[in-house]
Amino acid sequence: MSLRRSTRVANTSIATTSDLALPAKKRSAERADDSTTTKKVRPNKSKPVSPTEDEEAVFKKPAAPATPLRKRRAAAPDTTVPPLTPTPSLVNVLRAPYSSGDIDDSTPPSDDRPVEPHITNATLVTPGGTQSVAYTNGLPDSSPSKTGLPRPIGTTGSLLDQACAHLTKVDPRMAPIIAAHPCNVFSSAGLAEQIDPFRSLASGIMGQQVSGAAAKSIKNKFVALFNDDVTKVPVWPTPTVVAATPIPRLRLAGLSERKAEYIQGLAQKFRDGELTNEMLMRASDEEVMERLIAVRGLGKWSVEMFACFGLKRLDILSTGDLGVQRGMAAFFGKDVKKLKAKGGGKWKYMSEQDMLDKSAPFAPYRSLFMWYMWRVEDVDVDVLQQ
């Protein structure tokens, strides 16, 4: 028994010795082979399989060249010169009652008609010729309880002198500007102008973003659409007629589709009574602005110009007009050549609040003050006196 036991021990020691005698690489290879035969290895899907050496030789993708980062160039200084005022020719379209000359208003102006800064001081007419004024009894001391209007502060003959005296009293520097540039807009003759609100506002829409000559041509074609009889003097169509006219026919006057829609919408508001001469005559400045800005096609600047130069309201100030901004900035001692808006890329010589604060002492004659601010830097507003 001891002999058999010795033989087993000897065989075991021989096997162990021969295993240890193998090279290290061969042992690890054999163990690897054994592991593959006993256990299947699943490929790792999260790691890409490396291509073979042959595939690498054929499909090897060259490394992309590194592109150097470009240096940012400094922005060139903005040398754009801002416009002095938005479309000054449009002011003439808005305020002129009948620029085509088809109505002869030769009635001499009245010097004793009562006026008040915050109502309409012009004579309003309809396309049919009906006229209306704010104070019908002609008495300067009309009682507010009877008229429903503020008490008049003067007459059409004295208004301009009163206003100029007030501006000079607030700031004596206004005196030389007033002396150099007489203003006829608020004179007795200017206040005697007859204004058809529907016609003036529609003409203003026609004149937007076109030259004065183009606006006149469009207006003449527009009137011709409603005046087939060439033997008669052409008349401006009524809001009821324009509101019922199809857009394609309105466009025959040279209007864009959008402008044709604007004019038709304006006519509908007059036809339906949302806008009336009576409201435009007696309403406050704020109510007039609110009603008209709600009309498609009429922006704030257009409404301000119409209220000032069409309706002859005395206390209107357009804070968005660049000509007024520039004039006020220069008048109050700023170097307008160095002024520019901060942010947004828009030019602005004064903030709206600054303009309101500095113009407040000139109330209730800020319309006249605005007219003179155009003149401070010789901004071209000759069109206002035509």
SEGUMAR-383222 format. One line per 2 residues: number of its first residue (from 0); their letters; for each residue x, y, z of C-alpha. Coordinates in steps of 0.2 Angstrom, whole numbers. Layout:
N
NUM> A> X/Y/Z | ...
This chain:
386
0> MS> 0/0/0 | 14/12/4
2> LR> 21/8/-13 | 5/13/-22
4> RS> 4/29/-12 | 22/34/-16
6> TR> 19/31/-34 | 3/44/-34
8> VA> 14/57/-25 | 28/55/-38
10> NT> 16/57/-53 | 8/72/-45
12> SI> 24/81/-42 | 30/77/-60
14> AT> 14/85/-67 | 16/101/-56
16> TS> 34/102/-61 | 31/100/-80
18> DL> 17/114/-79 | 28/126/-70
20> AL> 42/122/-83 | 32/129/-97
22> PA> 35/147/-103 | 24/161/-96
24> KK> 17/166/-113 | 12/148/-117
26> RS> 4/145/-101 | -7/161/-103
28> AE> -12/156/-120 | -17/139/-115
30> RA> -27/146/-101 | -36/158/-113
32> DD> -40/143/-125 | -47/134/-111
34> ST> -58/148/-106 | -65/151/-123
36> TT> -70/133/-124 | -79/133/-108
38> KK> -87/151/-109 | -93/161/-124
40> VR> -89/180/-122 | -102/192/-128
42> PN> -96/207/-138 | -97/224/-129
44> KS> -110/234/-140 | -105/250/-131
46> KP> -87/249/-138 | -84/250/-157
48> VS> -76/235/-164 | -58/240/-170
50> PT> -56/236/-189 | -42/224/-195
52> ED> -25/230/-201 | -31/228/-219
54> EE> -47/238/-217 | -37/252/-208
56> AV> -25/253/-223 | -40/255/-235
58> FK> -52/265/-225 | -41/275/-213
60> KP> -49/293/-211 | -36/307/-211
62> AA> -37/318/-196 | -46/334/-200
64> PA> -34/349/-200 | -36/361/-186
66> TP> -44/378/-191 | -37/393/-182
68> LR> -50/404/-173 | -53/420/-182
70> KR> -50/436/-173 | -66/447/-171
72> RA> -64/463/-180 | -69/478/-171
74> AA> -86/485/-177 | -84/500/-189
76> PD> -91/516/-182 | -108/521/-187
78> TT> -108/536/-198 | -126/536/-203
80> VP> -134/553/-203 | -151/552/-195
82> PL> -166/560/-204 | -171/577/-198
84> TP> -190/573/-198 | -201/559/-204
86> TP> -209/563/-221 | -213/582/-219
88> SL> -223/582/-235 | -236/571/-227
90> VN> -240/585/-215 | -246/596/-229
92> VL> -257/582/-235 | -264/580/-218
94> RA> -268/598/-215 | -272/604/-233
96> PY> -291/604/-235 | -292/602/-253
98> SS> -275/602/-261 | -281/597/-278
100> GD> -290/614/-279 | -308/607/-282
102> ID> -316/618/-269 | -314/636/-268
104> DS> -315/642/-250 | -314/661/-253
106> TP> -324/665/-237 | -315/679/-227
108> PS> -309/673/-210 | -318/678/-194
110> DD> -308/686/-181 | -321/684/-167
112> RP> -324/665/-166 | -320/658/-149
114> VE> -305/646/-147 | -299/635/-134
116> PH> -282/625/-134 | -289/608/-130
118> IT> -303/607/-143 | -304/608/-162
120> NA> -302/626/-168 | -304/622/-187
122> TL> -320/622/-196 | -325/604/-200
124> VT> -334/600/-216 | -342/584/-223
126> PG> -340/578/-241 | -358/584/-243
128> GT> -353/602/-237 | -360/603/-220
130> QS> -350/614/-209 | -348/614/-190
132> VA> -338/624/-177 | -335/621/-158
134> YT> -344/637/-152 | -359/640/-162
136> NG> -365/655/-152 | -350/666/-156
138> LP> -348/672/-139 | -331/672/-131
140> DS> -338/670/-114 | -348/655/-118
142> SP> -353/646/-102 | -346/628/-100
144> SK> -363/623/-92 | -372/628/-108
146> TG> -359/622/-121 | -352/607/-113
148> LP> -335/614/-118 | -321/623/-108
150> RP> -322/641/-107 | -314/650/-122
152> IG> -297/659/-119 | -298/670/-134
154> TT> -303/672/-152 | -296/667/-169
156> GS> -290/685/-171 | -280/685/-155
158> LL> -275/667/-152 | -258/668/-161
160> DQ> -252/684/-152 | -258/676/-135
162> AC> -248/660/-139 | -232/669/-144
164> AH> -233/681/-129 | -234/665/-118
166> LT> -219/656/-126 | -208/672/-124
168> KV> -213/674/-106 | -208/656/-102
170> DP> -192/658/-111 | -186/675/-118
172> RM> -175/665/-130 | -190/661/-140
174> AP> -192/680/-145 | -179/680/-159
176> II> -185/663/-166 | -203/670/-167
178> AA> -198/686/-175 | -188/677/-188
180> HP> -201/664/-193 | -219/670/-193
182> CN> -231/656/-191 | -248/657/-201
184> VF> -254/640/-196 | -263/647/-180
186> SS> -267/664/-188 | -285/669/-191
188> AG> -283/664/-209 | -275/647/-204
190> LA> -289/644/-192 | -302/648/-205
192> EQ> -297/633/-215 | -311/620/-218
194> ID> -306/602/-215 | -315/587/-220
196> PF> -308/574/-208 | -312/559/-218
198> RS> -303/566/-233 | -288/572/-224
200> LA> -285/556/-215 | -288/546/-231
202> SG> -276/557/-240 | -263/555/-226
204> IM> -264/536/-229 | -262/538/-247
206> GQ> -246/548/-245 | -237/536/-233
208> QV> -220/531/-239 | -222/539/-257
210> SG> -217/555/-264 | -228/571/-264
212> AA> -231/569/-283 | -235/551/-282
214> AK> -248/554/-267 | -256/568/-278
216> SI> -257/556/-293 | -265/543/-282
218> KN> -277/555/-274 | -283/561/-291
220> KF> -286/544/-298 | -295/539/-282
222> VA> -307/554/-284 | -309/549/-303
224> LF> -315/532/-298 | -331/540/-291
226> ND> -334/554/-303 | -338/547/-320
228> DV> -346/563/-327 | -331/573/-334
230> TK> -342/588/-336 | -344/591/-318
232> VP> -332/597/-305 | -325/581/-296
234> VW> -330/579/-278 | -323/568/-264
236> PT> -333/552/-261 | -343/550/-245
238> PT> -337/537/-232 | -353/527/-236
240> VV> -348/526/-254 | -330/521/-251
242> AA> -335/508/-238 | -346/499/-250
244> TP> -332/499/-264 | -323/483/-267
246> IP> -305/482/-263 | -300/478/-281
248> RL> -309/493/-288 | -300/504/-275
250> RL> -283/498/-280 | -286/504/-298
252> AG> -281/521/-290 | -263/515/-288
254> LS> -266/509/-270 | -258/494/-263
256> ER> -269/481/-256 | -265/486/-238
258> KA> -268/504/-241 | -285/500/-250
260> EY> -290/490/-234 | -285/504/-223
262> IQ> -295/517/-232 | -310/506/-233
264> GL> -309/502/-214 | -307/521/-211
266> AQ> -323/524/-221 | -332/511/-212
268> KF> -329/519/-195 | -336/536/-202
270> RD> -351/527/-209 | -355/517/-194
272> GE> -353/532/-182 | -337/527/-173
274> LT> -329/542/-180 | -339/558/-182
276> NE> -335/577/-185 | -344/580/-168
278> ML> -333/569/-159 | -317/576/-167
280> MR> -323/593/-163 | -328/592/-145
282> AS> -318/577/-138 | -302/579/-127
284> DE> -285/578/-135 | -283/561/-126
286> EV> -299/554/-133 | -296/560/-151
288> ME> -279/551/-150 | -286/535/-143
290> RL> -300/534/-156 | -289/538/-171
292> IA> -274/527/-167 | -286/513/-166
294> VR> -289/514/-184 | -278/503/-195
296> GL> -266/513/-205 | -265/528/-193
298> GK> -249/528/-182 | -246/540/-168
300> WS> -236/552/-178 | -249/554/-192
302> VE> -263/557/-178 | -252/570/-169
304> MF> -249/579/-186 | -268/578/-190
306> AC> -273/584/-173 | -261/599/-173
308> FG> -261/605/-191 | -278/598/-197
310> LK> -289/600/-182 | -279/615/-175
312> RL> -278/609/-158 | -265/620/-148
314> DI> -257/608/-136 | -250/594/-146
316> LS> -232/588/-144 | -225/574/-155
318> TG> -211/567/-144 | -207/554/-158
320> DL> -203/567/-171 | -184/568/-174
322> GV> -185/586/-180 | -194/591/-164
324> QR> -181/581/-154 | -167/589/-163
326> GM> -173/606/-161 | -177/604/-142
328> AA> -160/597/-139 | -151/611/-148
330> FF> -163/624/-139 | -159/617/-122
332> GK> -140/618/-125 | -135/600/-131
334> DV> -123/597/-145 | -134/588/-157
336> KK> -119/582/-167 | -114/571/-153
338> LK> -131/564/-148 | -136/547/-152
340> AK> -148/534/-145 | -142/521/-133
342> GG> -146/503/-139 | -158/498/-153
344> GK> -149/507/-166 | -162/521/-167
346> WK> -157/539/-166 | -164/549/-152
348> YM> -159/567/-147 | -170/568/-131
350> SE> -180/555/-121 | -199/556/-121
352> QD> -199/561/-103 | -186/574/-104
354> ML> -196/582/-119 | -212/582/-109
356> DK> -204/589/-94 | -195/603/-103
358> SA> -210/608/-114 | -223/607/-99
360> PF> -221/626/-95 | -225/630/-113
362> AP> -243/622/-111 | -256/625/-117
364> YR> -247/631/-133 | -236/616/-136
366> SL> -242/615/-154 | -234/632/-158
368> FM> -219/628/-147 | -217/612/-158
370> WY> -218/622/-174 | -204/633/-168
372> MW> -193/619/-162 | -193/613/-180
374> RV> -186/630/-184 | -172/630/-171
376> ED> -160/620/-182 | -168/626/-198
378> VD> -177/610/-200 | -187/611/-216
380> VD> -205/614/-212 | -209/626/-226
382> VL> -222/614/-231 | -232/619/-216
384> QQ> -235/637/-222 | -240/632/-240
